[in-house]
Structure formats: C-alpha cells, structure tokens
Amino acid sequence: MQYRQFGPLDWQVSALGFGAMRLPRTGDDPGDIDEPLATRMIRQAIDQGLNYLDTAYPYHGGKSEPFVGRVLKDGYRDKVRLATKLPCWLVEKREDFDKYLNEQLQRLEVEHIDFYLLHSLNKKTWAKVRDLGVLLWAEGALADGRIGYLGFSFHDDNEVFTEIVDAYDWTFCQIQYNYMDIDRQAGAKGLHYAASKGLAVVIMEPLLGGRLARPPARIQALWEGAARKRSAADWALQWLWHQPEVSVVLSGMSAMSHVEENLASAGASGVGTLSDDELALVARVREAYSEVCPIPCTQCNYCMPCPSGVDIPRVLEVFNEGVMHEDPEGARRSYGFMDEDKRADQCTQCHECEEVCPQHIPVSEWMVHAEEVLVQGRPYEECLP
C-alpha cells in the first residue's frame, strides 16, 4: 500500500479508501448486505494496509453504519480512521445535529468518529444547516470528543464549492472527481482550490459508479492501444493518484475481486507516475466517452426509493448501456427482465428525485425517453440531446 499526506494532519492516509455504499448484497433490497462476504472484503483490505473507511447514515437503506460497526470489532477499529456523515437533508432544527450524531455513534458502536462530514452539501442544504448553526454546533462536538475532524461532501457547482471552502477552517472535503468530471461540480478547479487552502481532498465516484470500469468496445480499443497495459479501472485510478492534490480515493467495492484489483492498483500508485503520452490517452478517452454516454448517472441511489416504485438507477443504466455499446436490442431485452412495476412508465412526473439528484439529471424527462426507446422502439438518436 502507498500512503499520502492527509491535508494538515500529521498522518498518512492509504491511497485507497473503502467506501461502504456499494457492498455486496444477497437480494434486491439495498439493506440485504452479504455480511460474511463484505466482512471478509473490508478486513482483507485493512489487513493489506487500507486505513480509511467511509460510510454514511443512508447507505444501504440505513444498514451500512451498523454493519461497519460490527466489521470493526476484533481489533479492527484501532487499525482505521472512520468517516461518516450528517444527513443534512433530514435536518429540520438545531437539535437534529445531536440527534443524528448520537444515533450514528450508537449504530457504529463507537464513542468517537474520526472524520465527520456534512453530507452532500449543495447551495440549498448548505444554507439550511449554516443558518441553523451547524458550524458552532460542530465546534462543540469537536470539543467534547464525539468527532475528531470536520469536513463536508459536495454536489453542486464550483461557485458554491468555493463559498463553502471559504466559510470555515475545514480539515478535509470530499468531492466527486474522475477523468470525466474535470469540469463538473467542484471539478479540477475545486480540487486545486481546496488543496491550496490546506484541505485534504477525498475522492468519491472515481469510476462513475463503475461505468468507467466497463468501457464500450470503441473505448476499450483506445486503452488497448497504450504501450503499458492496464485495466480500464486501473487507468482511471492511476489518473487520480497521479495528482498531488488527491489525498485518498474511495472505492465502493462490491466483490472480492474489486478489493484485490484495487489493492494492487494502489500499491503501484504515486504522484506523477503517468507520462505525457498516457495523460494524452486519458484525454482522448474522455472525449470518446463524452460522445457516447448521454446520462451522467453514477448509481448513487439518492433518488431512491421512488414514491411510484420506479427503479430509477436501473432504468438509466439500461438506457446508457444501450447507447454506449450500440446495442439497442440488447438494452430492450435487459429492460424486459425488469419487473413491470419498476419500469419508467410508472413515473408520475412528481420530480422528487430531481430535487435530491447530485448530478442534477432531469430524471422525469429521461423516464419518458426510456419508455419511448426501450418499449416503443424509438431510435436512440431521436431522444439524445
């Protein structure tokens, strides 16, 4: 394992962090965590030197935090720094800050959370918790030892990101960043700004919900043309670790093979390890991807559950795969296997999902297009922007 400086702290973080949002499951319910397998995965990663474990209040339908608490028994709590997050969208009054933090401490079966984040800040949620006095409250939680360091995770534009960075003496922040998102959300500009202010920068969605690990044929051909052979996932991770401003890259691993492959990648990582030719190749891949992937969904599941029962992430995934792999018939077959009550035609256009989508996807519009393409047989080209 390689280690990197974590912002202002006298502590080295493993290049790879474990994100407990996409753990293996035994069924369709997000709460059906395959605990024996997930336990082996996390503990193997820790045994191999990983020392940053990230979870949050809503992950796996609220089951992730209690599960992580169980995983960290048997001495594993002392081997990692633990991060979790305040569900800012659920906060309605100042008393809720203590309510959720204390509940999380109980869920995790710990007295202290190393890294505590204000979760998924955007212009609206930031204004709400700021005006309720979250920063003054957090100072109290820091002083009484319930949390060690304060940070935030973020989904909005760069202007809002800069405002939040400048509002407090944060220890760290967490941003969505990968070679496709250099100009989206905080982006490369936000990465550099936060690092210049002394913050550690934690990276989420390094593979865009796994999509960058499963490239269509035309993009795989670009990777295979490189002098040095890497998997598509390894290329994406090494591009991040190449940058000195990146502190740790979180991966939401859902299979033991992901753990093994990502540990190997992290072990070969380092600042400045990619050549100019390799960076140019990544830029060509970015351009090629931008031409074939219409919907920027990362499968984060913040849109779920849909009040009408639509499996929104799966519908968008099937639509995207049909476009990227130039296989509309295959996408229609996959769509046919979905339960009828989870398909796009069940959408009532309530727009609740759009209010919480970190990517600001016009989901209701795409539900209409999905039905047109995947059921009615309308050509993709007529529905793409």
Backbone torsions as a table, in degrees:
resi	resn	phi	psi	omega
1	MET	NA	138.9	173.4
2	GLN	-97.5	151.7	-177.8
3	TYR	-126.0	153.8	-174.7
4	ARG	-137.0	157.2	178.8
5	GLN	-68.6	136.1	178.8
6	PHE	-103.6	84.0	177.3
7	GLY	53.7	-129.5	-174.6
8	PRO	-84.3	-2.5	-173.3
9	LEU	-81.7	150.9	173.9
10	ASP	-86.0	64.5	-174.4
11	TRP	-156.9	139.5	179.2
12	GLN	-104.2	127.0	179.6
13	VAL	-98.2	145.3	175.8
14	SER	-63.5	144.8	-179.7
15	ALA	-57.9	-34.3	-179.9
16	LEU	-105.8	130.7	172.3
17	GLY	-113.8	156.1	-178.3
18	PHE	-102.0	118.3	176.2
19	GLY	-95.9	122.2	-174.1
20	ALA	-94.2	47.5	179.0
21	MET	-106.9	-22.7	-175.8
22	ARG	-126.3	47.0	-179.7
23	LEU	-67.9	155.9	178.2
24	PRO	-61.8	147.0	-177.1
25	ARG	-125.3	159.4	177.3
26	THR	-100.2	-8.1	-179.3
27	GLY	-155.6	-169.4	-177.2
28	ASP	-78.3	-25.4	-179.7
29	ASP	-68.9	131.1	179.4
30	PRO	-56.4	-25.9	-179.3
31	GLY	-80.8	-4.7	-178.4
32	ASP	-83.4	63.3	-179.5
33	ILE	-68.8	133.4	172.8
34	ASP	-78.6	86.7	-169.5
35	GLU	-64.0	-41.8	178.3
36	PRO	-60.0	-45.5	-179.8
37	LEU	-68.0	-46.7	-178.5
38	ALA	-62.3	-35.4	177.4
39	THR	-64.3	-45.7	178.7
40	ARG	-61.5	-40.3	-178.9
41	MET	-62.4	-51.0	-176.9
42	ILE	-66.1	-43.0	-178.5
43	ARG	-68.6	-34.2	176.2
44	GLN	-64.6	-41.6	178.6
45	ALA	-61.4	-43.3	178.8
46	ILE	-64.9	-41.2	179.2
47	ASP	-62.5	-26.0	179.4
48	GLN	-92.9	9.5	171.9
49	GLY	109.9	-5.2	176.8
50	LEU	-66.3	132.7	-175.3
51	ASN	-131.5	17.6	178.8
52	TYR	-132.6	117.7	-177.2
53	LEU	-122.6	124.3	-172.1
54	ASP	-118.4	131.0	174.2
55	THR	-139.5	-172.0	179.2
56	ALA	-163.7	160.7	-175.9
57	TYR	-54.1	-44.7	-174.4
58	PRO	-89.9	-8.2	-173.2
59	TYR	-58.8	140.5	-179.5
60	HIS	51.9	44.5	177.5
61	GLY	61.5	31.2	-179.1
62	GLY	87.6	0.9	-176.3
63	LYS	-92.9	-12.4	-175.5
64	SER	-66.1	-47.1	-178.3
65	GLU	-60.9	-49.6	177.9
66	PRO	-59.2	-37.3	178.2
67	PHE	-65.1	-45.7	178.7
68	VAL	-58.6	-39.5	176.8
69	GLY	-57.9	-38.8	179.1
70	ARG	-72.5	-37.9	179.3
71	VAL	-60.6	-34.6	-174.3
72	LEU	-84.4	9.9	171.9
73	LYS	-71.5	179.3	174.7
74	ASP	61.0	32.3	175.4
75	GLY	90.3	-4.6	-176.7
76	TYR	-74.8	-22.8	178.5
77	ARG	-61.0	-34.4	-177.4
78	ASP	-76.7	-9.1	-175.9
79	LYS	-97.2	-7.4	-175.6
80	VAL	-134.8	160.4	165.4
81	ARG	-96.5	130.4	-173.6
82	LEU	-102.1	130.9	177.9
83	ALA	-121.7	135.6	168.4
84	THR	-145.6	-178.3	-164.0
85	LYS	-139.7	143.3	174.8
86	LEU	-76.5	124.4	179.9
87	PRO	-76.0	84.2	-170.8
88	CYS	-59.7	-32.1	-178.1
89	TRP	-68.5	-17.9	179.2
90	LEU	-91.9	-13.5	-177.3
91	VAL	-73.5	128.2	178.0
92	GLU	-120.4	-24.4	180.0
93	LYS	-145.8	164.1	-172.4
94	ARG	-59.9	-33.5	-179.1
95	GLU	-63.3	-20.6	-179.4
96	ASP	-66.7	-25.8	178.6
97	PHE	-58.4	-50.8	178.3
98	ASP	-67.7	-38.5	-178.6
99	LYS	-55.9	-50.5	-176.7
100	TYR	-73.6	-41.0	179.7
101	LEU	-61.8	-45.2	-178.9
102	ASN	-65.8	-36.9	176.3
103	GLU	-64.4	-39.6	179.7
104	GLN	-66.5	-39.6	176.4
105	LEU	-60.2	-39.4	178.4
106	GLN	-69.2	-42.9	179.1
107	ARG	-59.2	-44.5	-176.4
108	LEU	-81.5	-11.0	-179.2
109	GLU	58.2	45.7	177.6
110	VAL	-133.5	162.5	175.6
111	GLU	-101.1	-6.7	-171.8
112	HIS	-150.7	132.0	174.7
113	ILE	-109.1	123.6	-174.0
114	ASP	-64.3	-52.6	-176.3
115	PHE	-124.3	116.4	-177.0
116	TYR	-114.3	128.9	-175.8
117	LEU	-115.8	144.1	164.4
118	LEU	-78.1	118.1	-164.8
119	HIS	-84.0	131.9	169.1
120	SER	54.6	49.7	179.8
121	LEU	-67.3	138.7	168.4
122	ASN	-139.1	-174.9	-175.4
123	LYS	-57.0	-41.8	-176.3
124	LYS	-71.8	-50.6	-176.3
125	THR	-70.2	-34.4	177.7
126	TRP	-62.2	-46.1	-179.9
127	ALA	-61.4	-39.2	-178.2
128	LYS	-65.2	-54.3	-175.8
129	VAL	-71.7	-32.7	176.4
130	ARG	-60.7	-47.3	-177.1
131	ASP	-70.4	-22.0	175.4
132	LEU	-82.6	-3.9	175.6
133	GLY	89.0	34.0	-175.5
134	VAL	-63.8	-32.6	-176.9
135	LEU	-70.9	-40.6	176.5
136	LEU	-66.3	-41.3	176.7
137	TRP	-60.3	-44.0	-178.5
138	ALA	-62.4	-34.8	176.9
139	GLU	-59.7	-37.8	177.7
140	GLY	-67.6	-40.7	179.4
141	ALA	-67.7	-32.2	174.4
142	LEU	-68.0	-42.8	-176.6
143	ALA	-67.8	-36.3	-178.1
144	ASP	-87.6	0.4	171.4
145	GLY	87.2	4.1	179.3
146	ARG	-70.8	-29.9	174.3
147	ILE	-129.3	152.6	-178.0
148	GLY	-93.9	-44.9	-178.0
149	TYR	-144.6	149.3	-176.8
150	LEU	-109.5	136.7	175.2
151	GLY	-146.8	-166.6	178.1
152	PHE	-152.7	151.5	169.5
153	SER	-106.8	158.9	-162.5
154	PHE	-144.4	138.6	171.4
155	HIS	-145.8	92.0	175.1
156	ASP	-170.4	-161.0	-177.4
157	ASP	-90.6	170.9	-172.1
158	ASN	-64.8	-32.5	180.0
159	GLU	-61.9	-43.5	178.4
160	VAL	-67.2	-38.8	179.1
161	PHE	-58.9	-47.2	-179.9
162	THR	-61.1	-41.1	178.4
163	GLU	-59.4	-43.5	-178.1
164	ILE	-69.7	-43.6	178.2
165	VAL	-55.8	-41.3	-176.2
166	ASP	-78.6	-8.2	-173.3
167	ALA	-83.0	-13.2	-172.2
168	TYR	-161.7	160.8	177.8
169	ASP	-87.1	69.3	-178.5
170	TRP	-67.1	151.7	171.7
171	THR	-85.1	-35.0	-174.3
172	PHE	-158.0	166.0	173.8
173	CYS	-140.6	163.7	179.5
174	GLN	-129.6	124.4	-175.9
175	ILE	-129.7	152.9	170.6
176	GLN	-78.4	123.9	-176.6
177	TYR	-157.7	133.7	176.5
178	ASN	-164.1	178.5	-173.4
179	TYR	-69.8	-9.7	174.0
180	MET	-92.3	-16.5	-172.0
181	ASP	-109.8	29.3	-176.8
182	ILE	-66.4	-24.8	-179.8
183	ASP	-116.8	12.1	179.4
184	ARG	-109.3	150.0	179.1
185	GLN	51.5	-132.5	179.2
186	ALA	-63.6	-41.6	175.4
187	GLY	64.8	-171.0	179.9
188	ALA	-62.5	-36.3	179.4
189	LYS	-62.0	-43.1	178.8
190	GLY	-67.3	-39.9	177.0
191	LEU	-55.5	-50.2	-176.9
192	HIS	-67.9	-36.3	-178.5
193	TYR	-67.4	-47.1	-179.8
194	ALA	-60.4	-44.7	179.6
195	ALA	-63.1	-37.1	179.7
196	SER	-66.7	-23.9	177.9
197	LYS	-89.2	2.2	176.0
198	GLY	92.4	5.3	-179.5
199	LEU	-79.7	143.2	163.9
200	ALA	-71.7	143.9	-179.4
201	VAL	-120.0	115.8	177.6
202	VAL	-94.5	132.7	-176.7
203	ILE	-102.7	127.9	171.2
204	MET	-114.5	163.0	-178.9
205	GLU	55.1	46.7	179.8
206	PRO	-66.5	-21.9	180.0
207	LEU	-116.7	17.7	-179.7
208	LEU	51.4	55.8	179.2
209	GLY	67.0	22.8	-180.0
210	GLY	94.0	-9.4	-175.8
211	ARG	-64.1	-35.2	-178.0
212	LEU	-72.9	-13.3	176.4
213	ALA	-86.5	-9.9	-177.6
214	ARG	-125.1	67.5	-174.0
215	PRO	-73.0	149.1	171.9
216	PRO	-67.3	168.5	-172.2
217	ALA	-57.8	-41.0	-176.3
218	ARG	-65.5	-31.2	179.0
219	ILE	-83.4	-36.6	175.4
220	GLN	-59.1	-35.5	178.5
221	ALA	-63.0	-34.7	177.0
222	LEU	-65.8	-45.3	178.7
223	TRP	-61.1	-42.0	-176.9
224	GLU	-68.5	-16.1	177.9
225	GLY	-80.8	-5.7	-179.0
226	ALA	-73.3	149.4	179.0
227	ALA	-65.9	-39.1	177.8
228	ARG	-98.7	127.4	-175.0
229	LYS	-88.2	127.3	175.4
230	ARG	-140.4	156.4	170.8
231	SER	-71.5	161.5	179.0
232	ALA	-59.8	-39.2	178.7
233	ALA	-65.0	-41.4	-179.4
234	ASP	-64.4	-39.9	176.5
235	TRP	-57.3	-46.5	-177.8
236	ALA	-63.7	-41.5	-179.4
237	LEU	-70.2	-43.1	-179.1
238	GLN	-64.8	-32.7	176.8
239	TRP	-61.1	-39.0	178.0
240	LEU	-69.6	-49.1	-176.9
241	TRP	-67.6	-19.8	175.4
242	HIS	-60.3	-26.3	-172.1
243	GLN	-92.7	124.5	-175.6
244	PRO	-66.5	-20.9	-178.6
245	GLU	-74.6	-17.3	-180.0
246	VAL	-80.4	126.0	-179.9
247	SER	-90.7	-50.5	-178.7
248	VAL	-151.2	143.7	179.8
249	VAL	-109.0	119.8	177.7
250	LEU	-84.7	139.6	173.9
251	SER	-127.5	128.8	175.9
252	GLY	-87.9	83.9	-171.9
253	MET	-84.0	134.6	-176.3
254	SER	-122.9	8.3	177.0
255	ALA	-150.2	153.3	179.5
256	MET	-61.5	-32.4	178.7
257	SER	-62.5	-33.8	177.4
258	HIS	-64.1	-42.1	179.4
259	VAL	-61.2	-49.4	-177.8
260	GLU	-62.4	-45.2	-178.5
261	GLU	-67.0	-41.9	-177.9
262	ASN	-71.6	-33.7	174.8
263	LEU	-63.9	-40.4	177.9
264	ALA	-64.4	-41.5	177.9
265	SER	-62.5	-45.2	-179.4
266	ALA	-62.7	-35.6	179.7
267	GLY	-66.4	-24.0	-179.8
268	ALA	-100.6	10.1	-173.3
269	SER	-86.8	166.1	175.8
270	GLY	173.4	158.8	177.8
271	VAL	-69.9	133.7	176.0
272	GLY	71.3	25.9	-175.2
273	THR	-85.7	-16.3	179.7
274	LEU	-91.0	140.9	178.3
275	SER	-80.0	168.4	176.7
276	ASP	-60.2	-39.6	179.0
277	ASP	-64.5	-38.0	179.9
278	GLU	-70.4	-37.7	176.1
279	LEU	-64.9	-36.6	177.3
280	ALA	-66.5	-35.4	177.0
281	LEU	-64.0	-44.0	178.0
282	VAL	-59.6	-39.4	178.6
283	ALA	-63.9	-37.5	177.6
284	ARG	-67.4	-38.3	177.5
285	VAL	-64.9	-41.5	178.1
286	ARG	-57.8	-45.7	-179.9
287	GLU	-63.5	-40.4	-179.8
288	ALA	-66.9	-41.4	178.9
289	TYR	-62.8	-40.9	-177.1
290	SER	-61.8	-20.5	-179.4
291	GLU	-85.5	-16.8	-170.9
292	VAL	-121.9	-10.5	-176.1
293	CYS	-112.8	103.6	-170.9
294	PRO	-79.4	-30.0	-172.0
295	ILE	-116.7	120.3	-175.1
296	PRO	-81.6	45.8	179.8
297	CYS	-79.5	134.3	179.9
298	THR	-107.2	7.5	-179.5
299	GLN	61.5	35.9	-179.7
300	CYS	-76.8	-19.9	177.3
301	ASN	70.5	14.7	175.8
302	TYR	-63.7	-23.5	-179.9
303	CYS	-77.5	-6.8	-174.8
304	MET	-105.5	149.6	1.1
305	PRO	-81.0	144.1	175.1
306	CYS	-74.4	132.6	-179.4
307	PRO	-62.7	-18.5	177.8
308	SER	-99.6	0.4	176.3
309	GLY	88.6	2.9	-179.4
310	VAL	-68.3	134.8	173.3
311	ASP	-85.9	80.6	-171.2
312	ILE	-58.3	-50.3	-178.5
313	PRO	-59.1	-39.1	-179.1
314	ARG	-68.9	-40.1	177.6
315	VAL	-60.3	-46.7	-179.5
316	LEU	-66.1	-36.6	178.9
317	GLU	-63.7	-45.3	179.7
318	VAL	-62.4	-43.2	178.9
319	PHE	-60.7	-49.1	-179.4
320	ASN	-60.2	-43.8	-177.3
321	GLU	-64.7	-35.9	176.7
322	GLY	-61.9	-38.3	179.1
323	VAL	-73.1	-50.6	-173.9
324	MET	-63.3	-38.2	-176.9
325	HIS	-96.0	5.9	178.1
326	GLU	51.8	45.5	-175.1
327	ASP	-136.6	70.1	-178.8
328	PRO	-62.1	-34.6	-179.4
329	GLU	-68.6	-39.5	176.5
330	GLY	-62.5	-40.1	177.9
331	ALA	-64.6	-39.2	179.5
332	ARG	-66.5	-35.4	176.5
333	ARG	-65.9	-44.2	178.6
334	SER	-60.9	-41.6	179.7
335	TYR	-63.3	-35.3	179.5
336	GLY	-63.6	-23.4	179.4
337	PHE	-82.1	-11.3	178.5
338	MET	-72.3	146.7	173.5
339	ASP	-59.3	138.4	-176.0
340	GLU	-60.2	-34.0	-177.9
341	ASP	-79.4	2.7	177.3
342	LYS	-111.7	4.3	-175.7
343	ARG	-85.9	171.2	-172.6
344	ALA	-63.2	-27.8	-176.8
345	ASP	-70.2	-8.5	176.0
346	GLN	-83.3	-8.4	-179.7
347	CYS	-63.4	130.6	179.6
348	THR	-102.2	7.9	178.9
349	GLN	61.0	38.7	179.7
350	CYS	-78.1	-21.0	176.6
351	HIS	70.3	8.9	178.8
352	GLU	-61.4	-37.8	-179.2
353	CYS	-63.8	-34.8	-177.1
354	GLU	-69.3	-26.0	-179.9
355	GLU	-71.8	-23.1	-176.9
356	VAL	-112.5	-2.7	-177.4
357	CYS	-70.6	119.1	179.1
358	PRO	-63.5	-24.9	-177.5
359	GLN	-91.7	-2.3	-179.7
360	HIS	57.0	42.1	179.9
361	ILE	-78.3	132.4	174.3
362	PRO	-75.2	74.7	-170.2
363	VAL	-57.2	-42.7	-176.4
364	SER	-60.1	-37.2	177.8
365	GLU	-67.0	-42.5	-178.7
366	TRP	-68.7	-28.1	176.1
367	MET	-63.7	-39.1	176.7
368	VAL	-63.7	-46.7	-179.4
369	HIS	-64.6	-38.6	179.4
370	ALA	-60.9	-42.5	178.6
371	GLU	-64.5	-40.8	-179.8
372	GLU	-63.8	-43.3	-175.0
373	VAL	-81.3	-47.6	-169.7
374	LEU	-84.2	-16.5	178.5
375	VAL	-116.7	-48.5	-174.5
376	GLN	-84.5	-12.4	175.8
377	GLY	82.9	15.5	177.7
378	ARG	-65.4	139.3	179.3
379	PRO	-61.4	140.9	177.0
380	TYR	-52.7	-41.8	-171.7
381	GLU	-57.5	-29.1	-177.8
382	GLU	-77.9	-11.5	-176.1
383	CYS	-111.5	-7.5	-176.3
384	LEU	-85.3	147.1	180.0
385	PRO	-67.9	NA	NA
